[in-house]
Amino acid sequence: AALAATTQAASTAQAAVAAAGQMGAQTLAYATIVQWPASLNTVTRLMLTGNAVMATPTGQQVGFYYLTVDRAVTNQTLTWSADFHWPGGTPPAASTGAGMIDTYTFRSDGQKMYFYSLVPGIPVTAADAVVITPGALSLWYDPFDLSALYQDATGMTAVTAAGQSLGRMVDKDSGIHWMQSTADARPLLADAPLSVVFDGNDALAAEAFAVGTLGANMDIFIPMKRNTNSKIVTLYDNAADGECYVGTMSTVNGTVDLGSGAPTYAVNGNSLTAATRPAIEAAMGTGRWSLLEIRNANLSAWRGIGIGGYNGFALNGALGPVRVLPAQTDAARTSIRNSIMTTYGITVAPVAAPAAPAQGDFYNTRVQNLLPMQKQIRGIYYEVYFGHTNQYTVNDIDTRLNEWYLFTAQPKVPAGWGTASKDNYGDGTFDMPNIGEANLSNDKLLAAHNRGVRLVLSIGGAQAGFNIDTNARRQKLLDSIISMITRLSAGSGVGNIISGVSWNTFEAYLRSIYANNPANCTANTANIVWISQQLAALYGPNFSFHMPPSSSFSFSPYDIIVARAMKASGLPFVAAPQNYDDDYSTKTPGVVSTNNKQWAADIGQDATMIGLACGFKGSYAKAMTMPFMQTELDNYLATYPYIRGFFLWSQHDKINADMPAWMTYVISKIPGKL
């Protein structure tokens, strides 16, 4: 592991204690004056059955010593000889309750003990509250018990001090031990408080065991601290890939994956639902301890158990004692939780939403200032495509339009790429090259936002497609979207002004992928929903999601699959089938209205718009005429009068004088369900 020894003194202690060859812990005999033979072991336990004085330890060596003090009844006191040295001359406050165990760490200079840290009420005190049905199996991996930690996988060399690697972590309950035979993949023991530190490459796992070894109704307690914002998996079945319980990795179906039951969750004592993974991430944060509870988990199908190294979702952070228990009573859960949270300085704080930062903080305003999705959407695509500049500024957009789709974010390509297709180029990183151009400047976008226009970032398009078929790609795309939203909102003074994203699945290469490999698009669908969920968690309930699919189910069958998944996600969503890019001079009357009726019937007219393009010049010379559009729209609305709205393609150099008249007609016909 990459972590250095905690301090130089800890390194000295390793050498001194290793030379002595000590293993296990010693228990001191109770007396009114307690004798501590420090030469016998660096790990010592004292059970107080009455008040006592700790004498000066004998046989000290330079290094670290650990003392646990267990109080049998309330308010027993332990005072210390003059050879124990404390900051400010006064020992820190100890626990007073019956059954509470305090763990002291001292550094010795060979003659005197210098206080290093105190962990009051360590998690092992919760063992007395644990309820275990006779014959039921439980697991207990405890970094506070050095007698259960070894530097090698075979258990021949004891861990004696902070900074040493862990090759074996004994399960104190049932003998399902965690091991790591590869030296560079072993986590380290850390101090203050005692914990197991993983550097992103480390893992511990048990040998395979029989199905049914673990129970079908179990509680899991995992105190942990993340060092980075990367997604992580906590416990997983190392013998049967797929089943795992999650700390912060997000997917569609809640906090548990692939057949491991339907548990409930809590972070820091706050109950969560399976749909609140973003809240879990926000609650756990980075650089601080949190307690993840997983209640009523079904582990009966598991054939192994590991931690830290699940399929690219490695842990870079620390773990405290991990308990896997038969489902506990509420009283027992409370006792276990309180003990762990006291040890790691965790407070019970709300996690359903982040605390409000100071006024003007971007984190706060990215949620507060977003406009809700319009009851009647009157949209337009503002086209800045393949590096060319729109001859219009956003100020030229008709003021009757209340939603602008900024077109488009594209795969990031090397400089000098030109106009060649960018479909599925690169690792999933996207960019919008025109951000900051004069016609699309942030001050103009802010002015539109301030007068009630919703600004939506369009993702992908013709020759700018995406294929987010892997977790790595989806993370890159998510990071890119957040970066673009931040840049488009920069300097606004009010935080985020981008109110949603539009997924261009039809034009974005996926139609051809689906035709050749439907299974690939299953991953794409799940990842589109996953990214959308992360954005909704980040930007709040008013952040919305859109699609401009093909209007024809038969021409692009994949589009409706994505739309159904987005509708089922419960996120604010609307699909606007596009009706252009075709020669409408040859179309049979009724084809446009028939295609669009399919969409409204399938996902509901409240989630359906219509996308139109009027008589554009150039390649759109054979687009719909106004009479053709009027007939088709009237036919459609006769069946579905309350569709959500419309958009027009597009505000660019193809626009002509017909657009205001089109808008007037369409607005008069689509009032929206107000």
N, C-alpha and C positions, 0 to 999 in steps of 0.2 A: 504494500500500500504506500501511497505517496506522502502520507502525513509524517512529519518529523516528530521526535519525542516531544512531549508537552513542554518540558523545560530541561535545561542542562542538569539540574538536580535529579530529575526523573531518570535521565540517562545514567547518572552515577548510581542511583538506586538499583537500576536493572543489573548492573555489573556486580554490585555488592551482594544482592540477594541471590542472584543466579549462582554465584560462587558458593553460597551456603547450601544451595540445593533444597530450599524449603518448598514444601507442597502442602496444600490444605490450609485450614484456619485453626487457631487454638482458641479455646474457651477459658476465660479467667474464672477462678473460683471467687465467689462472692465473699467479702468480708467488709467490716467497717473501714478498714484500710486495705485497698486492693493492690496486690503485687502484680506487676506486669513484666514478665521475663521476655523482653523484646528480642533476645537472641534466638528464640525458638521459631518465630514467624513474624512476617510483616502484616499479616491479616489476623485480627484478634476480635473476639466477641465477649461482651460482659452482660450477664443477666442481673439487673438490679432487683433485689428483693427487699431492699431497704436503703436508707441513705448511706453514702459512702464517700471516702476520699481516695482519689487515684494517686498512688505513690509514684515516685520517679521511676520510669522504666529502666530496667537493668539490661546490660549487654547490647546497647544501641549500636547500630552501624549507620554510617552516612547514607541517607536515602529517605524514601517515603514509607509511612506506616498508616494502616487503616484500622480504625477501632469502631465497632458497632456497639451501641449501648441500648439494651432492650429493657424497658421499664415494665415490671410485672403488674404494678398498680399505679394509681394516679399520684403525681406530685412527688415521686422519689427524686432526690437530689444527688448530684455527683459534683464534688468539688475537687480541685486539682492542686498538686504540689507546686512549689515555686519554680520547678524546672520545666513547667509548661508555660510557654510564652504566647501571649495573645495581643492582637492589634489593640492599642489603647490600654492594655493591661487588664481587660475584662473579657472573659469567655462570652461567646455569642449565646443568645437565648436558645435553650434546648426544648424539646417536646416535653409535655407534662402528662399527657394522657396515657392510660393503661394500654399496653400493647404497642406503644409507639417505639420505633427503633430509629435512633440517630446515628449517622455515619460521619465520623470525624476523619479528616486526613491531616497528618502531621509530617513535617520534614525535619529530620534529625541531623544534627551536626556531629553525632557520635556521643554526645553527652546530654543535650537538652532537646526537647521537642518544641518545634515552632509550628503554630497553627497555620494550616494551609486552606482548608475548606470544611464546611459543615453542611450536610444534607439532612435536614430534620424530617422525621417521619418517612423513611424510605419506603419504597413500594412493597417490600416484603411484609410490612405490617398488615397489608391487605390480605395476606394469606389466611389470617384468622377469620376473615369474613367470607372467604370463598366457600361456596356450597358445592360439593361434589357428590353426586349420586354413587352409591357403591357399584363398582364395576365400570364406571364411566372413565374415560381417558381424558387427561388434560396435559397441556404443555406449558413449560415455564423456562424462558431463556433470560438469565438474570446477570447483567454486568456488575451488579453490586456484590456478587458472591464470587470472589476470586478463586475459590476452590473448585468452581465449575468452569473455569476458563483455562485454555491451553494454547500454547503458541503453535503447536503442530496438530495435524489432523488425527494422529493416533493417540493423543493424550499423554505423551511422554514428558513434555516440557511445560511446566506450569507458567501461566501468566502471573507475574508478581508486581507489576507496576504499570502506570500509565505510559503510553507510547509503544508498548509491545503489541505485536500482531496477534490476531486470533485465528488459529487454525481449527479449533474445536470449541464449541460452546455447548456445554452439557445441558440437556433437558432435565431439569430437576424433578419433574413429575413422573415421566413415563419412559425415559430412555431413548427418545427419538432425537438424537443429538444433531446439531448443525456442525458441518465440517467444510473445510476448504483445503484441498491438497496442493493447490498451486500457490506458491509463496507470494507472488506479486498480486494475487487476487484476494488476499486476506485483509479484512478490516483491522482497525487498531482500537485499543482500549484508550479512552480519554478520561480526563478527570474533571471534577468541579462542574457539574456532577458526573459521576461515573456513567459512561455511555459507550456505545460501539460506533465508531466513525467509519463511514464508507466514502471512498473518493471518486465514485463513478465507474470504477472498474472492479469493485469488490463484490463478493457474494458469499453467502453461507447456505448450505442445503443439506437436508437429511438423505440418508440412503432410502431407496424405495421400500415401501411397505404395502401390505395388502389393502385392497379396497375394503372399506368398512372399519378400518382401524380408528379413524376419526369419526365423530358423531354427526348426526343430521341436524342438530340444534345446538349451536355453540356460540359463545361470546368471545370476541377478540379485543384485546386492549394493546394499542401500539403507541407509546410516546415517541415522537420523532421531531427532528429539526431538519429542514431543508436548507442547503447552502445556495441552491440555484432555483430558478423558476422552471426548470425542465420538468416534464411529466415523469412521474415515477410510479412503479408498482411496488406494493409492500409485500404481503405474503402471496405466494403462488405455489401451484403444484409442480414441482420441478421434475416429476416423473411422467406427467401427462400434460403437455403444453396446452395452454389455453385457459385453464381455470385459475382465476386470480382474484384477490381482493386488492382494491386500489387506494392509494393515497391521494394522487392528484391526476392520474391519467384519465382523460375524458373520452367517452364514447357515447353512442346513442342511448344505451339502455341502462343507465344508472351506474352505481358504483361497484357493481359486481358483474363479472363476465362469465359467460359460457357455463351455465348449468350449476352454479354454486349456490343456488337457493335465491330467496328474495328477502334478504335481511334488511334491517333498519340501521341507521347510522347516527353517530353523534360526533361532533368535534368540540372539544373543550366543554363537554357537558350539554351542548346545544343539539337537540334532535334535528335531523335532516331527513329529507325524502330521497328516494333513489334518483330524482331528477335534479339534485342540487349539487352536482359536482363543481360547478363554478364557485358555489359558496364554500365548498370544502377547500378549494384552492385559495380563495381569499382569506379564509380563516387560518389556514396553515402558514401562508406567507413564506418568507425566507428569514433565516437567521434567528428564529425564535422557536421555542418548544411548543408543541401542540399535542393533544391526545386524540387519536382517532379510535373510536369504538365502532365495532361491527357486531350487531346483536342478531341472534337467531340465524347464524350462518349454517348452511348445509355443507359439511366437508366429507360426507360419507363416501363420495366417489373419488376422493383424492388418494393418490398413491405415493405422494411425497410432499414435502413442505420446505420452501426455501425463502430467502429474503435477499434483496439487493441487486439481483442481476437478471431481471425478467426481460428478455427479447428487446433489447434496445431502450428499455425504460429503467435504467439503472438509478440507484440511489446515490446522490452526492449530498451527504448529510449525516445525521447521527440518530441512533435508536437507543431508547431506554429499555427496561425490562418488558419483554413481550409475553403476554399471557393468552393462552387459548384454552377456554374453559367450557364445560357443559353450561348451557344457558343458566344465568344467575337470576336470583331474585332482584327486585329493584333496590332493596336495601343493600344487598351485597355489591351490586354495581356501583351504588353511590359511595360505599366505603372504599372500594378499589379505586374508583375515579378520584376521590378526594386525596387519597394517599399519593397517587402518581402526580396529580396536579400540584400538590404541595411541594413535592420533591423537585419538580422542574420549573417552579415559579410560574405555572400556567394559571391564568385567571379565567373565570367563566364570563365570556363576553358574547354578545349577539353575533351571529355569523351570516344571517340571512341576507344582509346587505352591508357594504363597507361603511365604516364611520365617516361622517361628513368632514372632509378636510377644510382648511381655511378658505375663505372666500377667494375666488379667482384661481384656485388650484385646478389644474386641468382634469385631474381624476374626478373631482366633484362635478365640474361643468360638462364633462363629456356625457353625463347622464341627464343633468338637470335641464339643459337648454334644447334638447332634441324635440322636434315637433312630432306629434302623433301622426300616424298615417291618415291621409285625408279621407273623409267620407265619400267625396267625389274626386277621383284622381284625374287631373288633366295634365298629362305628361308630355315631354318632348325629349328626344335624344339630342344632346349638344355634342357634335362629333369632332373629336380631335384624334385622328386615327393615323397610325403608322408614321408618326413624326411630322405630318404636315400641319400647318397652322390654319385654324378656322378663320375665314375672312370676316366673320361676324364676331362681335363680342357677346358675352352673356347678357349684356345690357340690351341687346337687340331682341331678345326673346320676348314674345308677346306676353303682356302682364296678366292675361287671363289664365296662363298656364301656371300650375301650382306645384309641379314636381319636375325636376330636371334630372336626366340620367347622363352623367358625365362619362362619355364614351371615348376611350376605354382603357382599362388596365390590361397590360399585355405581358407575355413572357419576356423577362429581361434578357436582352441579347447584347453581344459585343458591339462596340462602336463601329460604324461603317456598315452595318448589316444591310441597309437598303430596304427594298420593298419585298424581299423574299418572305415566304410564309414563316411565321413564328410558331406554328402549331406544335404544342407540347415540347417546346425547346427548354432545355435546362433542367434544374432541380426543383422547380416549383416556385422559384422566385419571380414575382411580377413587379412591374413598374408602370407608371403613367408618365411618359416622357414630357408631356405638355404641362405638367404642374408648374405653376409660376409664370407661364406666358402671359403677356399683357392682356390678351383677350379673355383669359381665364384666370385672372389674377385673384389672389385671396381676398382683396378688399371688395372686389365685385361680387364674389361668392358670399361674403359676409353681408353685403347690402341686400342680396336676394334672400338670404336666411332671415334677416331682420324684418323683412316685409312678408314673411310667412311661406316662402318657397322651400320645399323639402329638396335637399340635394342628395342624390343617390349615386354611389360609385359603381360603374358597370365593370364587370369582370369578364374578360374574354370577348371574342367576336370572330368574324370571318378571318381566317389566317392568323388568329391570335388565340388559339384554343388551349385548353388545359386537360390534363389527364392525371387527376389526383388519386392514383391507385395505391399509394403507399402512405404510411404514417409520416415518413420523412417529407414527402411532397406536401402533404396537407399542412404540416407545421410551417414549412417555408411559405406556403401561400397565405396562411393565417398571419404570419409575421409581416408579410408584404402588405396585406390589406391594412393592418394596424398602422404600419409606417406611412402608407399613402394617405390614410385618413388624418393622421397627425400632421402631415405636410400641407394638406389642403386646408386644414384648420389653423395653421400657424399664424400667429399675429392677430387672431380674431379678438382676443381679449375676453372672450366668453367661453373658451374651451372648444369642444367639438361642434362642428356645424354640418357634418355629414350624417344623414339620418338613415342610411340603409345601403345595401348592396344589391346589385342585379346580376344574377347568374345566367350568362349567355350560353346555356348548354347546347342549344340548337346550332348556332354558328360556331361553337367552340370545339369542333373536332370530335365531339362525343358521339354524334349520330353515326359516323363511320366506324368508330370503335365498337359501338353496340352491335352493329351489323355483323362484325367479325368475332366479337368476344363478349357476349352478354355478361359473363361472370366478372370481367374486368369492371364493367359498369356498376355491378353490385357494390364494389368497393368505392367507386366514385360517388354513388348516391349516399352511402353512409358517411363519406368524408365531407360532402357538401353540407349535409345536415350537421355534422360535428363542428365544422368551422362556423356555421351559422349559430349554433348554440354558444360557442365561445364568444362570438361577437355580441350576441344578445346579453350574455352575462357581463361583458365588459362595458357595453354602452347603454344598457337599460331596456325597459319594456317598450319604449317608443321606437327603437331601432328596428327597421323592417327589411323584408327580403322579397325580391321580385324575380321574375323570369320572363323573357320574351321568346317563348317557344314557337316552333312551327305550329300553324293552326291545324295541320293534317296529322292525325294519329298514324296513318299508314306511312306517310313520308318520313316521319321522325318519331318512331314509337318510344324512344328512350325518354323524351321530354315529359310525357305524362307520368312516367315512373318516378322521376325526380319531384315533379309537382305534388304527387300523392304523398311522398315521403315528407316533403316540406309542410304540407297541410297537416299531416298527422303529428308533426313535431309540436304543434301548438304555438309556434312562433308567428308573429305578424307577417302574413305572406299573401301575395297576389301574383297570378300568372296572366300575362297579356299576350296571347297568341298574335304573331305578326302576320300580316296579310299584304305582302309586297314581295319584291324579288321574284316576280313572275310576270308573264305576259297575260294581262287580264283582258286583252282584246280578243282572246280565244276562249275565255272561260265561259262555261255554261252558267246562266243565271241561277242563283241559289247555292252555288258551291261554297262561297265564303260564309254565308249565314249557317249552312249545314255544319261546316267544320267547327265553327265557333260554338255552336250549340252543344257539340260533343264535350267541349271543355266545361261549359257552365253546368251541364248535367253531371259531369264526373266529380268536380271538386267544389261545385257550388258557385252561384253567381256572385256571392259576396267575396269570393277569392278569384274573380275573373274580370279581366279588362279586355279591350280589343286594341290591337296595334294596326295603324293605318299609315299609308304613304300616298300623298296626293300628287298626281301629274308631274313628278320631278323630271327635269331634263336629263340628258345624257343617257346612262344605262337604265333610267327609270321612265323612258319615253312611253312605254306601254303599261305603265302602272294604271291603277283604277282612274277612271274619269269620275267626276263628281256625281253625275246621274247614276252610274253603276254603284258607287259607294252608298248613295242615299237609299237605293232599293235594297241592297244587301243589309245595311244597318237597320232599316225599318223592319225587315223580315226577321232578323235576329232578335230585336228588342220586343217584337210582338210576343215572343215566347219567354224571354228573359229580360224584363224591363228594368231590373235593379242590378245590373252588372256594376262593378266598382268604378269604372271609368274608361279612359282611353289614353293612348299615347300616339304621337305623330313622329314619323321618321322623315326628316331630321332637320335640325338647324345647322345647315352647312351651305356650301356653294351650290347645292342642287335645289335649294328652296326657290319657290316661285310665288307669283302674286296670288295664286289660288288659296294659299294656306289660311289666311284670315277667314275666308268664306267657309272653308271646310270646318274650321274651328267653331265658327258661329253655329253651323248646322249640328255638329256633333254635340256641342254643349247643350243645345236646346233639346236634344233627344236623349241624353244620358244625364238625368238629374241626380242619380245616385240615391241610395236609400237613406235619406237624411233623417 
